[in-house]
Amino acid sequence: SHTLKVVFTWGEALRARTAQSWARRVHLIDLLIASEYWLCLYADWTKFEQSRNGLARPNFQAVSDVQIRLGENSHEANIGEMLLSGPFVCPGYTNQQLNDECFIIDGRGMRWYRTRDCLERHTRGYTFAGRSDEMVKVAGEWVDTRRVVESLCELPGVEEACMHG
């Protein structure tokens, strides 16, 4: 008989309790990926030591040959926008304006992709720390939360609105 031994997941929808339950039965690897950076970061739930409440998540680690740098868009030194460079990062877009917005070249000539995701650096890896912009993904589509709030505020009877992604 065949036995399932390894499961790869990706996406923030994987709940910590579900992941911890699966990790007791299979080797569970969670990937942090996007079309522009495929297989750059992973978290190993099987090797993860749970916190007391069981809700914490394992830190993400960089795949070999992938370099991570935190952008300087935060007042905290260990939190910033995730910049990626390496063989699994896309070479660019056909639209030059989009390339100019999404890629930066550092002083050494190294090309970095601006993910707009923020990470917090820890001694043993990284954790997701939100976005550097006001965009959230809903059912696979990017939504600008500022526009949603503006639309809500235009409704009769709405004095104030707030959205958290």
Secondary structure, 3 states (H helix, E strand, C coil): CCCCCEEEEECCCCCHHHHHHHHCCCEEEEEEEECCEEEEEEEECCCCCCCCCCCCCCCEEECCCCEEEECCCCCCCCEEEEEEECCCECCCCCCHHHHHHHEEECCCCCEEEEEEEEEEEECCEEEEEEECCCEEEECCEEEEHHHHHHHHHCCCCCCCCCCCC
